[in-house]
Amino acid sequence: MTTVDVLVAYYTWKGHTERMAHAVAAGVASVEGARAVVRPIAEVGADDLLGAAGVILGSPTYLGSMAGPMKLFLDDWELRFGINRRFDRNLTGRVAGAFATEGRTGGGELVLAELLQVLLRAGLVGVSAPAGLGPIARTEDDVTIEAGCEAARALGARVARLAVRLGGAEV
């Protein structure tokens, strides 16, 4: 059986989103035939994106939106990496997922919608978490973060299962 890579790319400031990224990666790794590639968004390169059968993005929620560094990365990936749906360097057929962290002000659902919108527009196949768009961890205490991490593991496994089945084939 061929092993497919699932890229788990995230931005974190205080470490909460990174913690969730590793939970997503654990879910990916639990699926036979899938391997998680975990990268902070600043370290993601074209080979990471183009070599992955699945891409899962994670961001903290700032003022009801994704973090600035994540937004800058997504705004720039077409120019930086030459990724374009109409050309050979595209992400069509890969599986997409998203996760978010939020504080007391909320807005994680908006971040999930933003991240998935970008991935869908790039031609990826969107996968939601078993309950909702994707996992959201409230960062108030370890109990709420762990609940988000449990949902993140489930998302990672779900994306990985579909990525293994599709194997990066265009759908």
Secondary structure as GFF3:
##gff-version 3
##sequence-region A 1 171
A	DSSP	beta_strand	4	10	.	.	.	ID=ss1
A	DSSP	alpha_helix	16	29	.	.	.	ID=ss2
A	DSSP	beta_strand	34	40	.	.	.	ID=ss3
A	DSSP	three_ten_helix	41	43	.	.	.	ID=ss4
A	DSSP	alpha_helix	46	50	.	.	.	ID=ss5
A	DSSP	beta_strand	54	62	.	.	.	ID=ss6
A	DSSP	beta_strand	65	66	.	.	.	ID=ss7
A	DSSP	alpha_helix	68	81	.	.	.	ID=ss8
A	DSSP	beta_strand	95	102	.	.	.	ID=ss9
A	DSSP	alpha_helix	108	121	.	.	.	ID=ss10
A	DSSP	beta_strand	125	126	.	.	.	ID=ss11
A	DSSP	beta_strand	136	138	.	.	.	ID=ss12
A	DSSP	alpha_helix	142	166	.	.	.	ID=ss13
###
